[in-house]
Amino acid sequence: MSSEEDRLALALGRALVQTWGELPQDIQHTIFERAVTADQDAAAGSAIRDKLAVFLHDRHPRTA
């Protein structure tokens, strides 16, 4: 990605985090799974899964 694409993706990601709790659960699940698999390093998948779950739960407790 170019630096401009990175900037846009970061802005979109921040907006997603802010509205996460308002999204339907099936949409949350789909986005969560895609985020986990987006990293090319398969070995990091389980580590990022746990960190992402804690990150979202800390900001939106109803997503537990």
LINQUIDA-V778617 format. One record per backbone hydrogen bond with DSSP energy under -1.0 kcal/mol. CO is the residue of the C=O (numbers start at 1). NH is the residue of the N-H. Records with the same first field share a line. If there is no record, write none. Layout:
CO = NH  NH
This chain:
2 = 6
3 = 7
4 = 8
5 = 9
6 = 10
7 = 11
8 = 12
9 = 13
10 = 14
11 = 15
12 = 16
13 = 17
14 = 18
15 = 19
19 = 22
20 = 23
24 = 28
25 = 29
26 = 30
27 = 31
28 = 32
29 = 33
30 = 34
31 = 35
32 = 36
33 = 37
34 = 38
40 = 42
41 = 44
42 = 45
44 = 48
45 = 49
46 = 50
47 = 51
48 = 52
49 = 53
50 = 54
51 = 55
52 = 56
53 = 57
54 = 58
56 = 60
60 = 63
61 = 64
